[in-house]
Protein backbone atom coordinates (compact mmCIF):
# COMPACT_ATOMS: atom_id res chain seq x y z
CA UNK A 1 0.00 0.00 0.00
CA UNK A 2 2.02 2.93 -1.35
CA UNK A 3 -0.48 5.70 -2.13
CA UNK A 4 -2.57 7.10 0.71
CA UNK A 5 -4.94 10.05 0.89
CA UNK A 6 -5.33 11.74 4.29
CA UNK A 7 -8.26 14.15 4.66
CA UNK A 8 -9.05 16.41 7.60
CA UNK A 9 -10.99 19.68 7.58
CA UNK A 10 -8.54 21.42 9.94
CA UNK A 11 -5.14 20.27 8.75
CA UNK A 12 -3.76 23.78 8.84
CA UNK A 13 -2.29 26.21 11.39
CA UNK A 14 -2.48 26.79 14.28
CA UNK A 15 -1.55 23.24 15.27
CA UNK A 16 -2.57 23.63 18.91
CA UNK A 17 -5.61 21.33 19.14
CA UNK A 18 -5.88 17.55 19.30
CA UNK A 19 -7.54 16.75 15.97
CA UNK A 20 -5.27 19.14 14.04
CA UNK A 21 -2.16 17.66 15.65
CA UNK A 22 -3.31 14.06 15.18
CA UNK A 23 -3.98 14.53 11.46
CA UNK A 24 -0.82 16.49 10.74
CA UNK A 25 1.52 14.22 12.73
CA UNK A 26 -0.03 11.08 11.25
CA UNK A 27 0.53 12.52 7.77
CA UNK A 28 4.11 13.48 8.55
CA UNK A 29 4.87 10.01 9.95
CA UNK A 30 3.26 8.23 6.99
CA UNK A 31 5.45 10.24 4.63
CA UNK A 32 8.71 10.02 6.59
CA UNK A 33 8.80 6.82 8.62
CA UNK A 34 6.52 4.75 6.39
CA UNK A 35 7.75 6.29 3.11
CA UNK A 36 4.32 6.48 1.52
CA UNK A 37 3.18 8.80 -1.25
CA UNK A 38 0.49 11.07 0.13
CA UNK A 39 -2.35 13.27 -1.04
CA UNK A 40 -3.29 15.63 1.82
CA UNK A 41 -6.67 17.40 1.85
CA UNK A 42 -8.06 20.12 4.12
CA UNK A 43 -10.41 23.10 3.96
CA UNK A 44 -7.47 25.49 3.38
CA UNK A 45 -4.24 25.32 1.42
CA UNK A 46 -1.44 24.60 3.84
CA UNK A 47 1.88 22.84 4.30
CA UNK A 48 3.09 20.21 6.76
CA UNK A 49 6.80 19.52 6.95
CA UNK A 50 7.28 20.23 3.26
CA UNK A 51 4.14 18.34 2.26
CA UNK A 52 1.51 20.25 0.33
CA UNK A 53 -2.02 20.28 1.75
CA UNK A 54 -4.73 20.96 -0.85
CA UNK A 55 -7.60 23.15 0.34
CA UNK A 56 -10.24 21.12 -1.47
CA UNK A 57 -12.67 20.26 1.35
CA UNK A 58 -14.81 23.31 0.70
CA UNK A 59 -18.19 21.57 0.59
CA UNK A 60 -19.66 20.36 3.90
CA UNK A 61 -20.57 17.00 2.33
CA UNK A 62 -17.40 16.76 0.19
CA UNK A 63 -19.46 17.13 -3.00
CA UNK A 64 -16.95 18.82 -5.27
CA UNK A 65 -15.65 18.33 -8.79
CA UNK A 66 -12.25 19.65 -7.71
CA UNK A 67 -12.07 17.11 -4.89
CA UNK A 68 -13.22 14.29 -7.16
CA UNK A 69 -10.59 15.22 -9.75
CA UNK A 70 -7.77 15.40 -7.18
CA UNK A 71 -8.58 12.03 -5.66
CA UNK A 72 -9.32 10.41 -9.01
CA UNK A 73 -6.01 11.53 -10.49
CA UNK A 74 -4.08 10.35 -7.43
CA UNK A 75 -5.87 6.95 -7.33
CA UNK A 76 -5.15 6.15 -3.67
CA UNK A 77 -5.13 2.62 -2.29
CA UNK A 78 -6.46 3.94 1.03
CA UNK A 79 -8.25 7.06 2.24
CA UNK A 80 -7.91 8.00 5.91
CA UNK A 81 -10.42 10.64 6.93
CA UNK A 82 -9.67 12.28 10.30
CA UNK A 83 -13.06 13.81 10.91
CA UNK A 84 -13.42 17.16 12.70
CA UNK A 85 -16.92 16.12 13.80
CA UNK A 86 -15.98 12.49 14.62
CA UNK A 87 -18.44 9.71 13.80
CA UNK A 88 -21.57 11.70 12.96
CA UNK A 89 -24.14 11.16 10.22
CA UNK A 90 -22.49 13.94 8.25
CA UNK A 91 -19.12 12.20 8.55
CA UNK A 92 -20.60 8.97 7.20
CA UNK A 93 -22.09 10.83 4.22
CA UNK A 94 -18.65 12.31 3.55
CA UNK A 95 -17.14 8.83 3.73
CA UNK A 96 -19.62 7.78 1.04
CA UNK A 97 -18.42 10.62 -1.18
CA UNK A 98 -14.79 9.65 -0.64
CA UNK A 99 -15.58 6.07 -1.63
CA UNK A 100 -17.23 7.33 -4.80
CA UNK A 101 -14.09 9.30 -5.72
CA UNK A 102 -11.77 6.37 -4.86
CA UNK A 103 -13.84 3.26 -5.63
CA UNK A 104 -10.95 0.83 -5.29
CA UNK A 105 -9.57 2.25 -2.04
CA UNK A 106 -10.14 1.19 1.54
CA UNK A 107 -11.91 3.93 3.48
CA UNK A 108 -11.02 4.49 7.13
CA UNK A 109 -12.48 7.14 9.43
CA UNK A 110 -10.43 8.27 12.43
CA UNK A 111 -12.97 9.45 15.02
CA UNK A 112 -11.43 10.98 18.13
CA UNK A 113 -14.56 11.79 20.17
CA UNK A 114 -17.68 9.68 20.82
CA UNK A 115 -21.04 10.86 19.53
CA UNK A 116 -24.63 9.79 20.19
CA UNK A 117 -26.03 6.97 18.08
CA UNK A 118 -29.46 7.97 16.75
CA UNK A 119 -31.72 6.97 13.86
CA UNK A 120 -30.10 9.46 11.49
CA UNK A 121 -26.63 8.08 12.25
CA UNK A 122 -27.87 4.52 11.75
CA UNK A 123 -29.40 5.45 8.39
CA UNK A 124 -26.20 7.21 7.32
CA UNK A 125 -24.14 4.17 8.35
CA UNK A 126 -26.23 1.95 6.10
CA UNK A 127 -25.73 4.45 3.27
CA UNK A 128 -22.05 5.31 3.72
CA UNK A 129 -20.38 2.73 5.94
CA UNK A 130 -16.55 3.01 5.81
CA UNK A 131 -14.40 -0.12 5.89
CA UNK A 132 -12.94 0.78 9.26
CA UNK A 133 -13.17 3.20 12.17
CA UNK A 134 -9.94 4.12 13.95
CA UNK A 135 -10.88 4.79 17.58
CA UNK A 136 -8.62 6.31 20.23
CA UNK A 137 -10.87 5.36 23.13
CA UNK A 138 -13.66 3.05 24.24
CA UNK A 139 -16.47 5.52 23.50
CA UNK A 140 -15.90 5.68 19.74
CA UNK A 141 -15.21 1.97 19.62
CA UNK A 142 -18.58 1.24 21.20
CA UNK A 143 -20.33 3.76 18.95
CA UNK A 144 -18.87 2.13 15.83
CA UNK A 145 -19.96 -1.30 17.01
CA UNK A 146 -23.52 -0.02 17.52
CA UNK A 147 -23.49 1.30 13.97
CA UNK A 148 -22.26 -2.04 12.63
CA UNK A 149 -18.86 -0.71 11.56
CA UNK A 150 -15.63 -2.50 12.29
CA UNK A 151 -13.48 -0.55 14.77
CA UNK A 152 -9.84 -0.81 15.81
CA UNK A 153 -8.28 0.97 18.80
CA UNK A 154 -5.18 3.03 18.07
CA UNK A 155 -3.18 5.15 20.49
CA UNK A 156 -2.09 8.67 19.46
CA UNK A 157 1.58 9.48 19.45
CA UNK A 158 3.78 12.01 21.17
CA UNK A 159 6.95 13.73 19.94
CA UNK A 160 9.28 12.09 22.46
CA UNK A 161 12.37 14.10 21.49
CA UNK A 162 10.54 17.41 21.65
CA UNK A 163 8.71 16.62 24.89
CA UNK A 164 11.40 15.41 27.25
CA UNK A 165 12.37 15.86 30.93
CA UNK A 166 14.77 18.50 32.22
CA UNK A 167 16.95 18.63 35.32
CA UNK A 168 15.79 20.35 38.51
CA UNK A 169 18.28 23.16 37.82
CA UNK A 170 16.92 23.68 34.30
CA UNK A 171 13.36 23.65 35.64
CA UNK A 172 14.20 26.33 38.22
CA UNK A 173 15.70 28.53 35.49
CA UNK A 174 12.62 28.11 33.30
CA UNK A 175 10.40 29.14 36.23
CA UNK A 176 12.45 32.29 36.70
CA UNK A 177 12.11 33.14 33.02
CA UNK A 178 8.35 32.79 33.40
CA UNK A 179 8.50 35.08 36.48
CA UNK A 180 7.56 32.24 38.82
CA UNK A 181 9.47 31.72 42.05
CA UNK A 182 11.64 28.59 41.69
CA UNK A 183 10.48 27.24 45.04
CA UNK A 184 6.85 27.24 43.91
CA UNK A 185 5.19 23.94 42.97
CA UNK A 186 3.84 24.60 39.46
CA UNK A 187 0.63 22.97 38.24
CA UNK A 188 0.00 23.17 34.49
CA UNK A 189 -3.04 22.70 32.26
CA UNK A 190 -3.05 23.03 28.47
CA UNK A 191 -6.23 23.31 26.42
CA UNK A 192 -9.30 25.30 25.45
CA UNK A 193 -10.33 28.03 27.90
CA UNK A 194 -13.91 26.85 28.39
CA UNK A 195 -15.93 26.65 31.58
CA UNK A 196 -17.25 23.24 30.51
CA UNK A 197 -13.73 21.81 30.71
CA UNK A 198 -13.91 22.09 34.51
CA UNK A 199 -10.88 24.39 34.61
CA UNK A 200 -12.48 26.48 37.37
CA UNK A 201 -10.76 24.11 39.82
CA UNK A 202 -7.53 25.97 38.98
CA UNK A 203 -8.88 28.93 40.97
CA UNK A 204 -8.80 26.86 44.15
CA UNK A 205 -5.47 25.23 43.35
CA UNK A 206 -3.83 28.61 42.69
CA UNK A 207 -4.76 29.68 46.22
CA UNK A 208 -2.90 26.77 47.85
CA UNK A 209 0.20 27.81 49.76
CA UNK A 210 3.39 27.36 47.79
CA UNK A 211 1.55 26.47 44.58
CA UNK A 212 1.48 28.33 41.25
CA UNK A 213 -0.87 27.54 38.33
CA UNK A 214 -0.22 28.00 34.63
CA UNK A 215 -2.89 27.64 31.93
CA UNK A 216 -1.85 27.58 28.28
CA UNK A 217 -5.02 28.17 26.27
CA UNK A 218 -5.56 27.05 22.70
CA UNK A 219 -5.56 29.94 20.25
CA UNK A 220 -7.67 28.07 17.68
CA UNK A 221 -10.88 28.51 19.68
CA UNK A 222 -12.51 31.56 21.28
CA UNK A 223 -11.62 31.92 24.95
CA UNK A 224 -14.36 32.26 27.56
CA UNK A 225 -13.54 35.72 28.91
CA UNK A 226 -15.57 35.23 32.08
CA UNK A 227 -13.57 32.20 33.21
CA UNK A 228 -10.38 33.90 32.03
CA UNK A 229 -11.07 36.88 34.31
CA UNK A 230 -11.79 34.63 37.28
CA UNK A 231 -8.67 32.57 36.80
CA UNK A 232 -6.50 35.64 36.39
CA UNK A 233 -7.95 37.19 39.56
CA UNK A 234 -7.16 33.99 41.45
CA UNK A 235 -3.51 34.26 40.41
CA UNK A 236 -3.42 31.74 37.56
CA UNK A 237 -0.79 32.61 34.93
CA UNK A 238 -2.59 32.66 31.57
CA UNK A 239 -0.84 32.13 28.26
CA UNK A 240 -3.42 32.87 25.57
CA UNK A 241 -1.26 33.33 22.46
CA UNK A 242 -0.16 30.45 20.25
CA UNK A 243 2.97 28.85 21.67
CA UNK A 244 5.30 27.51 18.98
CA UNK A 245 7.42 25.92 21.69
CA UNK A 246 4.79 24.63 24.08
CA UNK A 247 7.28 22.12 25.48
CA UNK A 248 8.77 24.87 27.66
CA UNK A 249 5.51 25.15 29.59
CA UNK A 250 5.64 21.44 30.40
CA UNK A 251 9.30 21.61 31.38
CA UNK A 252 8.83 24.38 33.93
CA UNK A 253 5.87 22.58 35.53
CA UNK A 254 6.01 20.03 38.35
CA UNK A 255 2.57 18.49 37.82
CA UNK A 256 -0.06 18.35 35.11
CA UNK A 257 -3.78 18.60 35.87
CA UNK A 258 -6.42 17.27 33.48
CA UNK A 259 -9.81 18.07 35.07
CA UNK A 260 -12.05 17.50 32.01
CA UNK A 261 -15.13 15.31 32.41
CA UNK A 262 -17.28 16.05 29.33
CA UNK A 263 -16.44 13.70 26.40
CA UNK A 264 -17.06 16.57 23.97
CA UNK A 265 -14.39 18.81 25.50
CA UNK A 266 -11.31 16.77 24.53
CA UNK A 267 -10.34 13.92 22.27
CA UNK A 268 -10.65 10.50 23.92
CA UNK A 269 -6.90 10.18 24.51
CA UNK A 270 -5.87 13.81 25.17
CA UNK A 271 -2.51 14.66 23.63
CA UNK A 272 -1.66 17.14 26.38
CA UNK A 273 -1.63 14.33 28.95
CA UNK A 274 0.73 12.28 26.77
CA UNK A 275 2.99 15.32 26.35
CA UNK A 276 3.02 15.90 30.11
CA UNK A 277 3.93 12.26 30.69
CA UNK A 278 6.72 12.48 28.09
CA UNK A 279 8.15 15.35 30.17
CA UNK A 280 7.96 13.09 33.26
CA UNK A 281 5.48 15.25 35.14
CA UNK A 282 3.30 14.01 37.96
CA UNK A 283 -0.23 13.75 36.55
CA UNK A 284 -3.57 14.25 38.26
CA UNK A 285 -6.46 13.43 35.93
CA UNK A 286 -10.07 12.46 35.72
CA UNK A 287 -10.52 8.89 34.39
CA UNK A 288 -11.20 10.32 30.94
CA UNK A 289 -11.75 8.30 27.75
CA UNK A 290 -8.83 6.04 26.92
CA UNK A 291 -6.50 7.36 29.63
CA UNK A 292 -7.14 4.70 32.32
CA UNK A 293 -6.47 1.86 29.86
CA UNK A 294 -3.26 3.54 28.71
CA UNK A 295 -1.77 4.95 31.91
CA UNK A 296 -3.12 2.60 34.58
CA UNK A 297 -1.86 3.29 38.10
CA UNK A 298 0.96 5.51 36.87
CA UNK A 299 -1.10 8.65 37.50
CA UNK A 300 -3.42 9.92 40.24
CA UNK A 301 -7.07 9.56 39.24
CA UNK A 302 -9.46 12.15 40.66
CA UNK A 303 -13.16 12.53 39.91
CA UNK A 304 -14.01 15.58 42.04
CA UNK A 305 -12.50 18.99 42.76
CA UNK A 306 -11.80 17.92 46.34
CA UNK A 307 -9.91 14.86 45.15
CA UNK A 308 -7.87 17.01 42.76
CA UNK A 309 -7.03 19.49 45.52
CA UNK A 310 -6.02 16.68 47.85
CA UNK A 311 -3.77 15.13 45.22
CA UNK A 312 -2.07 18.45 44.47
CA UNK A 313 -1.54 19.10 48.19
CA UNK A 314 0.17 15.71 48.54
CA UNK A 315 2.37 16.26 45.50
CA UNK A 316 3.30 19.79 46.63
CA UNK A 317 4.26 18.49 50.08
CA UNK A 318 6.57 15.88 48.53
CA UNK A 319 8.07 18.60 46.33
CA UNK A 320 8.85 20.76 49.38
CA UNK A 321 10.53 17.77 51.02
CA UNK A 322 12.82 17.44 48.01
CA UNK A 323 11.00 14.37 46.67
CA UNK A 324 9.38 15.51 43.41
CA UNK A 325 7.02 12.93 41.88
CA UNK A 326 8.15 11.65 38.46
CA UNK A 327 8.15 8.35 36.60
CA UNK A 328 5.43 8.98 34.04
CA UNK A 329 7.65 9.07 30.95
CA UNK A 330 7.92 5.27 31.05
CA UNK A 331 4.16 5.14 30.42
CA UNK A 332 4.51 6.70 26.95
CA UNK A 333 8.08 5.70 26.07
CA UNK A 334 6.98 3.68 23.04
CA UNK A 335 4.33 6.05 21.72
CA UNK A 336 6.06 7.89 18.90
CA UNK A 337 3.99 9.12 15.95
CA UNK A 338 5.81 6.61 13.74
CA UNK A 339 4.26 3.83 15.81
CA UNK A 340 0.80 5.30 15.25
CA UNK A 341 1.44 5.44 11.49
CA UNK A 342 2.55 1.80 11.45
CA UNK A 343 -0.48 0.69 13.47
CA UNK A 344 -2.88 2.65 11.26
CA UNK A 345 -1.37 1.14 8.11
CA UNK A 346 -1.61 -2.36 9.54
CA UNK A 347 -5.24 -1.84 10.52
CA UNK A 348 -6.22 -0.40 7.15
CA UNK A 349 -4.47 -3.19 5.26
CA UNK A 350 -6.16 -5.79 7.46
CA UNK A 351 -9.56 -4.18 6.83
CA UNK A 352 -9.55 -5.54 3.31
C-alpha positions in Angstrom: 0.0 0.0 0.0 2.0 2.9 -1.3 -0.5 5.7 -2.1 -2.6 7.1 0.7 -4.9 10.1 0.9 -5.3 11.7 4.3 -8.3 14.2 4.7 -9.0 16.4 7.6 -11.0 19.7 7.6 -8.5 21.4 9.9 -5.1 20.3 8.7 -3.8 23.8 8.8 -2.3 26.2 11.4 -2.5 26.8 14.3 -1.6 23.2 15.3 -2.6 23.6 18.9 -5.6 21.3 19.1 -5.9 17.5 19.3 -7.5 16.7 16.0 -5.3 19.1 14.0 -2.2 17.7 15.6 -3.3 14.1 15.2 -4.0 14.5 11.5 -0.8 16.5 10.7 1.5 14.2 12.7 0.0 11.1 11.2 0.5 12.5 7.8 4.1 13.5 8.5 4.9 10.0 9.9 3.3 8.2 7.0 5.5 10.2 4.6 8.7 10.0 6.6 8.8 6.8 8.6 6.5 4.7 6.4 7.8 6.3 3.1 4.3 6.5 1.5 3.2 8.8 -1.3 0.5 11.1 0.1 -2.3 13.3 -1.0 -3.3 15.6 1.8 -6.7 17.4 1.8 -8.1 20.1 4.1 -10.4 23.1 4.0 -7.5 25.5 3.4 -4.2 25.3 1.4 -1.4 24.6 3.8 1.9 22.8 4.3 3.1 20.2 6.8 6.8 19.5 6.9 7.3 20.2 3.3 4.1 18.3 2.3 1.5 20.3 0.3 -2.0 20.3 1.7 -4.7 21.0 -0.8 -7.6 23.1 0.3 -10.2 21.1 -1.5 -12.7 20.3 1.4 -14.8 23.3 0.7 -18.2 21.6 0.6 -19.7 20.4 3.9 -20.6 17.0 2.3 -17.4 16.8 0.2 -19.5 17.1 -3.0 -16.9 18.8 -5.3 -15.6 18.3 -8.8 -12.2 19.6 -7.7 -12.1 17.1 -4.9 -13.2 14.3 -7.2 -10.6 15.2 -9.7 -7.8 15.4 -7.2 -8.6 12.0 -5.7 -9.3 10.4 -9.0 -6.0 11.5 -10.5 -4.1 10.3 -7.4 -5.9 7.0 -7.3 -5.2 6.2 -3.7 -5.1 2.6 -2.3 -6.5 3.9 1.0 -8.3 7.1 2.2 -7.9 8.0 5.9 -10.4 10.6 6.9 -9.7 12.3 10.3 -13.1 13.8 10.9 -13.4 17.2 12.7 -16.9 16.1 13.8 -16.0 12.5 14.6 -18.4 9.7 13.8 -21.6 11.7 13.0 -24.1 11.2 10.2 -22.5 13.9 8.2 -19.1 12.2 8.5 -20.6 9.0 7.2 -22.1 10.8 4.2 -18.7 12.3 3.5 -17.1 8.8 3.7 -19.6 7.8 1.0 -18.4 10.6 -1.2 -14.8 9.6 -0.6 -15.6 6.1 -1.6 -17.2 7.3 -4.8 -14.1 9.3 -5.7 -11.8 6.4 -4.9 -13.8 3.3 -5.6 -11.0 0.8 -5.3 -9.6 2.3 -2.0 -10.1 1.2 1.5 -11.9 3.9 3.5 -11.0 4.5 7.1 -12.5 7.1 9.4 -10.4 8.3 12.4 -13.0 9.4 15.0 -11.4 11.0 18.1 -14.6 11.8 20.2 -17.7 9.7 20.8 -21.0 10.9 19.5 -24.6 9.8 20.2 -26.0 7.0 18.1 -29.5 8.0 16.8 -31.7 7.0 13.9 -30.1 9.5 11.5 -26.6 8.1 12.3 -27.9 4.5 11.7 -29.4 5.4 8.4 -26.2 7.2 7.3 -24.1 4.2 8.4 -26.2 2.0 6.1 -25.7 4.5 3.3 -22.1 5.3 3.7 -20.4 2.7 5.9 -16.6 3.0 5.8 -14.4 -0.1 5.9 -12.9 0.8 9.3 -13.2 3.2 12.2 -9.9 4.1 13.9 -10.9 4.8 17.6 -8.6 6.3 20.2 -10.9 5.4 23.1 -13.7 3.1 24.2 -16.5 5.5 23.5 -15.9 5.7 19.7 -15.2 2.0 19.6 -18.6 1.2 21.2 -20.3 3.8 19.0 -18.9 2.1 15.8 -20.0 -1.3 17.0 -23.5 0.0 17.5 -23.5 1.3 14.0 -22.3 -2.0 12.6 -18.9 -0.7 11.6 -15.6 -2.5 12.3 -13.5 -0.5 14.8 -9.8 -0.8 15.8 -8.3 1.0 18.8 -5.2 3.0 18.1 -3.2 5.2 20.5 -2.1 8.7 19.5 1.6 9.5 19.4 3.8 12.0 21.2 7.0 13.7 19.9 9.3 12.1 22.5 12.4 14.1 21.5 10.5 17.4 21.7 8.7 16.6 24.9 11.4 15.4 27.3 12.4 15.9 30.9 14.8 18.5 32.2 17.0 18.6 35.3 15.8 20.3 38.5 18.3 23.2 37.8 16.9 23.7 34.3 13.4 23.6 35.6 14.2 26.3 38.2 15.7 28.5 35.5 12.6 28.1 33.3 10.4 29.1 36.2 12.5 32.3 36.7 12.1 33.1 33.0 8.3 32.8 33.4 8.5 35.1 36.5 7.6 32.2 38.8 9.5 31.7 42.1 11.6 28.6 41.7 10.5 27.2 45.0 6.9 27.2 43.9 5.2 23.9 43.0 3.8 24.6 39.5 0.6 23.0 38.2 0.0 23.2 34.5 -3.0 22.7 32.3 -3.1 23.0 28.5 -6.2 23.3 26.4 -9.3 25.3 25.5 -10.3 28.0 27.9 -13.9 26.8 28.4 -15.9 26.6 31.6 -17.3 23.2 30.5 -13.7 21.8 30.7 -13.9 22.1 34.5 -10.9 24.4 34.6 -12.5 26.5 37.4 -10.8 24.1 39.8 -7.5 26.0 39.0 -8.9 28.9 41.0 -8.8 26.9 44.1 -5.5 25.2 43.3 -3.8 28.6 42.7 -4.8 29.7 46.2 -2.9 26.8 47.8 0.2 27.8 49.8 3.4 27.4 47.8 1.6 26.5 44.6 1.5 28.3 41.2 -0.9 27.5 38.3 -0.2 28.0 34.6 -2.9 27.6 31.9 -1.8 27.6 28.3 -5.0 28.2 26.3 -5.6 27.0 22.7 -5.6 29.9 20.2 -7.7 28.1 17.7 -10.9 28.5 19.7 -12.5 31.6 21.3 -11.6 31.9 24.9 -14.4 32.3 27.6 -13.5 35.7 28.9 -15.6 35.2 32.1 -13.6 32.2 33.2 -10.4 33.9 32.0 -11.1 36.9 34.3 -11.8 34.6 37.3 -8.7 32.6 36.8 -6.5 35.6 36.4 -8.0 37.2 39.6 -7.2 34.0 41.4 -3.5 34.3 40.4 -3.4 31.7 37.6 -0.8 32.6 34.9 -2.6 32.7 31.6 -0.8 32.1 28.3 -3.4 32.9 25.6 -1.3 33.3 22.5 -0.2 30.5 20.3 3.0 28.9 21.7 5.3 27.5 19.0 7.4 25.9 21.7 4.8 24.6 24.1 7.3 22.1 25.5 8.8 24.9 27.7 5.5 25.1 29.6 5.6 21.4 30.4 9.3 21.6 31.4 8.8 24.4 33.9 5.9 22.6 35.5 6.0 20.0 38.3 2.6 18.5 37.8 -0.1 18.3 35.1 -3.8 18.6 35.9 -6.4 17.3 33.5 -9.8 18.1 35.1 -12.0 17.5 32.0 -15.1 15.3 32.4 -17.3 16.1 29.3 -16.4 13.7 26.4 -17.1 16.6 24.0 -14.4 18.8 25.5 -11.3 16.8 24.5 -10.3 13.9 22.3 -10.6 10.5 23.9 -6.9 10.2 24.5 -5.9 13.8 25.2 -2.5 14.7 23.6 -1.7 17.1 26.4 -1.6 14.3 29.0 0.7 12.3 26.8 3.0 15.3 26.3 3.0 15.9 30.1 3.9 12.3 30.7 6.7 12.5 28.1 8.2 15.4 30.2 8.0 13.1 33.3 5.5 15.3 35.1 3.3 14.0 38.0 -0.2 13.7 36.5 -3.6 14.2 38.3 -6.5 13.4 35.9 -10.1 12.5 35.7 -10.5 8.9 34.4 -11.2 10.3 30.9 -11.8 8.3 27.8 -8.8 6.0 26.9 -6.5 7.4 29.6 -7.1 4.7 32.3 -6.5 1.9 29.9 -3.3 3.5 28.7 -1.8 4.9 31.9 -3.1 2.6 34.6 -1.9 3.3 38.1 1.0 5.5 36.9 -1.1 8.7 37.5 -3.4 9.9 40.2 -7.1 9.6 39.2 -9.5 12.2 40.7 -13.2 12.5 39.9 -14.0 15.6 42.0 -12.5 19.0 42.8 -11.8 17.9 46.3 -9.9 14.9 45.1 -7.9 17.0 42.8 -7.0 19.5 45.5 -6.0 16.7 47.8 -3.8 15.1 45.2 -2.1 18.5 44.5 -1.5 19.1 48.2 0.2 15.7 48.5 2.4 16.3 45.5 3.3 19.8 46.6 4.3 18.5 50.1 6.6 15.9 48.5 8.1 18.6 46.3 8.9 20.8 49.4 10.5 17.8 51.0 12.8 17.4 48.0 11.0 14.4 46.7 9.4 15.5 43.4 7.0 12.9 41.9 8.1 11.7 38.5 8.1 8.3 36.6 5.4 9.0 34.0 7.7 9.1 30.9 7.9 5.3 31.0 4.2 5.1 30.4 4.5 6.7 27.0 8.1 5.7 26.1 7.0 3.7 23.0 4.3 6.1 21.7 6.1 7.9 18.9 4.0 9.1 16.0 5.8 6.6 13.7 4.3 3.8 15.8 0.8 5.3 15.2 1.4 5.4 11.5 2.6 1.8 11.4 -0.5 0.7 13.5 -2.9 2.6 11.3 -1.4 1.1 8.1 -1.6 -2.4 9.5 -5.2 -1.8 10.5 -6.2 -0.4 7.2 -4.5 -3.2 5.3 -6.2 -5.8 7.5 -9.6 -4.2 6.8 -9.5 -5.5 3.3 
